[in-house]
Amino acid sequence: MKKKCLSLFIGIIFMFSLCSCNFLTTTPSQTANTIEQDKTVYEIQNSITDVKAMVESACVGIYTAISQTTYATGSGVIYKEEDSYYYVITNHHVIEDGKSYKVYLGDSKYYKADLIGSDSKNDVAVLRFSLDLLGSGKKITPIDISTEDVLNPGQTAIAIGCPLSLSYFNHITVGVVTGVTAKYVQTDAALNSGNSGGGLFNLSGRLIGINVSKTSWTSETDKDIVVEGFGNAIRMDIVRKCVSDIEAKKTSVTRPLLGVSGDIINRYLVLNEEYTKYLPNNIDEAFLVTKVTDGNAKNAGVNPYDVIYMINDKTITKREDISKILDLANIGDVINLKIYRLNNQNQFDALELSVTLQ
C-alpha cells in the first residue's frame, strides 16, 4: 500500500519536534513579573486552542486513489465556497497520479471530489466537492486567503493536518516560524508524512503557509539524522498566485523554464576562484551561468559565463530569487535580464536582454 510522503530536499523523511514546557509554581516570594509571565503563557495556550476551534472545520484530509490497491493520503484546507462547491488547497504531490479523489471531514465519511488543476512546479493543487454531499445542518467556514499577516521569525506557528494516516485527522503540532525565504515559511512545528497540503497558522488563525516538506540530512558514517526541526510551508503569496492561475485555466498549470544552469558566486565566499573573475568590481554577488540549454535564454542571447545580477529590476543574490520569479511566471510572459559579460579585452559589457518565456 502506497502512502504519499512530504517531499524532501535532501536525505530521508524523519523529524521530531521536541517541545518542553516549564510550569511555574506560585510561591509567596513570586514576583509580579513572574505572575505576569504565567498569565502570558496561559493566554498563549488558550490562543492555540482557540485557533484550532476557529479553523478546524476547514482543515480536511485528502484521499487519492491511484489504483485498486494503491492510494495516498494527505491534508488540505478549504478556502472558498462558490456555486454550491467547497474549494480545497492541497499539494500537487498528494494528488499526483490519482484516478479519483475524496475529501475526509473526520466524520467517518468520504466526499467525492473533483480535481480542478495543479501546479507541479510549486506543488499546489485545487480540488472541489459539492455542498450537497454534506446534507443539511453541516456548515463549513472557509479560510480566508485573500490577505496575510506579516511573517517574523519567532512567532508561533500551528500546523494542522493528518500525519501518517487519516486516523490522525486534524492532528495539531506547535512551534515557531524559524525563518522566511522567498518561497517558504520555515518552522520547527513537527511535520510528518501526511501533513502535506495542510495549513500552517499563526495565533490569529491566519493561514500563513501550506505545509509541503521537511529538510533532513543523514550522516554518511552512521546514517543518523543530523537535521531536526526544519519544516517548510509554501508562502501564501505563492499559494494565492497558483490558486488564481489554476482557477483561471481549470487545468494543470505549466511554469516556464529559463534554460540555464549555474550557481550564485560571491566575492567573499569563494568556492571557485576561477569564477570570481566574471564579477565586475561594482557587485559582490550574482548568478553565474555555466550552461545554456536550447530554449528561452539561448533565444534571447544569453551565453555561458554571463553574470545575471538582476531580473525584472530585482537583485539576484540567491538561486531562490530566480526560481521564485519563474515559479510565478506564465508561458508568454516577458522577463528582463540585466547581465555583465566579460569580453576578450577583460572588460565588462553591461547588457539588457528580454526573454520571452515559452
N, C-alpha and C positions, 0 to 999 in steps of 0.2 A: 504494500500500500504506500503510495507516494504522498508525501506531505511537502508543501512549499515552505521554504525557509526564508528568513531575511537574507537579502543579497549581501555579499561580502565584498570588501575592498581587498583585504589580504587575509590569507590563512583560513581558519575554520570558524564556524559559529560556536561561540561558547563564552558567556559572560555572566557574571553575577554582580549585582549592585548591592553592596552590603551597607546597611544603614543602622546606626545605633542611636538611641535617644536616651538622654540622661534626665531623669525627673528629679527636680529639686524638692526637698522636703522643708517645709516652713518650720523655722525654729525661732525662739524668742529673739535671737540675735540677727535674724534675717533682715537685710536692708530693704528700704523701699524700692531701690533699683532692682534687686533680685525678685521681689514680688512682681514688679512691672515686667520683668523678663518672663516669669511664669505666665503672666496674663497674655503676653505676646505669643508664646508657644501654644497656649490653649486656643487662641484666636486662629493661628495658622492651621492647627489640627482641625478645627471646626470648618475653616475655609475649604480645606481639601474635601471634607465630607460634603459640604455644600456644593462644590463644583461637580462632584460625581453625581449627586442628585439632580443637578441642573442639566447635565449633558448626557446622562447615560441612556436615555430613550433614543437618542440619535446615534449612539455607538452600537454597531452591529457586527455580526460575524458573517463571513463570506464562505460559501461552499462552491467549489469549482469541480464539476465532473469532467474528467479528462478521458476516461474510457469506462467500460463496465466495471472494471476492478481498480481503477486509479482515480484518486481525487486529491484536491488541495484545499487547505483551509487558510483563512486569513481574517483580517479585520477591515472595517470600513466606517465611514462617517456620513450620515445623511445631512446634506447641505441645502436641499431645496425641495419644496413641494410645488408642483406645477401640473396643470391639466390632469388632475387625479393620479399623479405619479409622485413617488418619492425618489429623489436622485441621490446616489451614493458615490462618494470618492473612495477609491482603494488604490493599491499598487498594480501596475501592469503585470509584474511577475506573479501576483496572486491569481490573476485570471488567464494567464498565458496558457495556450494550448487547450483551453476549455471548450467543451462541446455544449455545456449548459451551465447555468448559474442559479444559485439560490441565496437569499438573504436570511440570516438567522437572527431572531429578536429575543432569544433567551426564554421563549415560552414553549420549547419542545416542538415548535413548528418551523418549517422552512418555506419561504415565499419565493416563488419563481421570479427570476429577474432577467432582464434583457441587457446585453452589453451595448452601450451607446458608442463607445470607442475608447481608444487608449493612445498614450504617447509612450512608446517603449524607451525612448532615449531618456526621458525624465522620470520614467517608472510611475506614471499616473494613469488611472483608468476610471471610467464613469459607468455605473450601472443604474438601472431604474427598475422599480417594481410598483405595481398598482395598489393604490389605497384600498380598492375594493376587496383585496385579498385579506385585509385585516379584520373586516367586519365592523359592525357598529360599536361605538364606545371606546375604541382604541385610537388614540391620537398621539402623534409624534411631533415634537417641536424641532425643526431642523436647526443645525448650527449655522449661524451667520458667518460667511467667509468674505464678505464684502470689504471689511477693514480688519486691521490687526493692531495689537499694541506694540510699542517699542520693545525690541528684544535686547536684554542686557545679561551678560554672564553673571551668574549668581542668583538669578531669580528662580523661584520654584517652578518645576516642570512636572506635570502629571500625565502619565501615559496610561491610556485605557485601551484594552484590546483583548484578544483571545489567544494567549500564548499556548503553545503545544497542541491544543485542540479546542473545539467549540465547547468542550466541557468546562473550560475556564473562561466562560463568557464574561466580558466586562471586568476582567482582572485589572487591578489598578496597582501601579508602581509609582513611586515619587522620588524625585531627585532635584537637580538644578540644571539650568542651562549652563553648560560648561564652556561653550564657545559659539560664535556665529560666523559663518563663512558666506561667500557669495551664493551658495546653493543650499546649505544645510544649517539647521539648528542642531547643535551637538548637545547631548545630555548624558548624565550618568544614571538616569532612571532606567531600571532594568528592562531590557528588551530581549525577547526570545522568539524562536520560530513560532509564527502565528500572529505576532504583533504587527506584521506587515500590513500597511494600509490603515492602521488605527490612528487615533488622534493623540497629539501632544498638546496639552492645555496649560494655561497659566492660572494663577489664583483667582482671576476674574472670570474664569470659564471661557476665555477666548481661545480659539483654536490657533496655535502658533506653529504647527507643523504636522505633516503626515509621516508617521514612523516608517522607515524604509530599510534600515540596515544597521549593522554594528561592525565596528572595526576590531579585529583581533589579529594577533601575530603569535606564532609558536616558535619556541627556541629550536634551532636545528639540532642541538645536542641532546636535550632531554624531552623535547616535544611539549614542554609545559607552556601554558598560556601566559604571556607576559604583558598583555594589554587588558586592562579592566575598565569598566565604566565608560565606554566610548560608543554611545549610540548616536544614530543620525536620523533626523526627520527632515523631509523636504520643506523648504521655506514656503510660506503661504503666498508670497508674491509669484513664485514659480507655479505653485499649485493653481492659483487663480487663472493665470495665463493658459496653462494646459487645459483646465476645465473649459474655459471660454472657447478655445480652439476646437476641442473635441465636440462641444455642443454645436458649434457653427458648422463643422464638417459632418457630424453624425457618423463618423467612421474613425479609423486609426489615423493618427497624425504622424507624418514623416518629417523629421527635422533635417535640415541640410548639413552637409559636411564642408569644411573649408578646403580640405585636400592637402594638408601639410602635416608633417610631424616635426618634432623638435623639443626644446625644453627652455625653461627660464634660465638665463645666465645672470649672475650677479658679480659685480666687480670685486666685492669684498668677501664673497664666499666662492672661491674659485675651485670648481670641480675639474675643470679642464682649461688650463691656461691658454691653450691654443684658441679657444673660443672667445676669450675676452678681447681679442684684437678687433672683433666685429662690433664692439661697443664704442660709440663716439664718446668724447670726454664729457659731454653735457648730460649723459644719462648713466645711471649705475645699474639698472636692471631692466630687462626686456625679454621678449620671446625670440629665440634664435631658431630659424627654420633650417632644419638639417636635410629634409627631403620634401620634394613636391611631387604629388601624385597627379595623374590625369584628373582634370575636373576644374572646379571653380577657381582656385588660386592660380593654377597654371594658366588658365584662360585670361586671367587678369594681369599676368606678367610677373607673378611672384617667383623668385629664384631661390635656390638653396643658399644659405648663409645670409639671407636678408634678415634684418632685425626688425620685428614688428613691435613698436613701442606704444601704439595707440590704435584702438578700433572704435569707430563712431565717437571720437573725442573722449574716450575713456582710456585712461592709462593702464597698460598691461604690466603687471608685476607678478602675476601668478598664472599658472595654467588654467586655473579655475575661472579667471577673468574671461578668457577666450571661450571656454566651454559654456559659461552661462549665457553669453551673447548668442552663441549658436543654438543652444538648447531652447531659447525663446524665439528664434528666428523661424520664418516660414519660407517655403520654396517661393522664389520670385523676389524675395527681399534683396535690397542692395546694401552692402556694408562698406564702409570706407576705412582703408588701412593706411596708417602712416608708418613709413619704413625708412630705415637707414641702410644703405648698401655701400659696402667697401669697394671702391673701383681699383683699376690697375695702377693708379698713382698713389695708392694707400690714402686716399681721401674719401670722405663720405658724401654720397649723394642722398639728399632728402627727397623722398618720393611719396606721392599720394596716389593710391590705387583704389578704384571702385570694383567691388566683386559682386557680381550678380549670382545669387545662390540658386542652384538648380538641383 
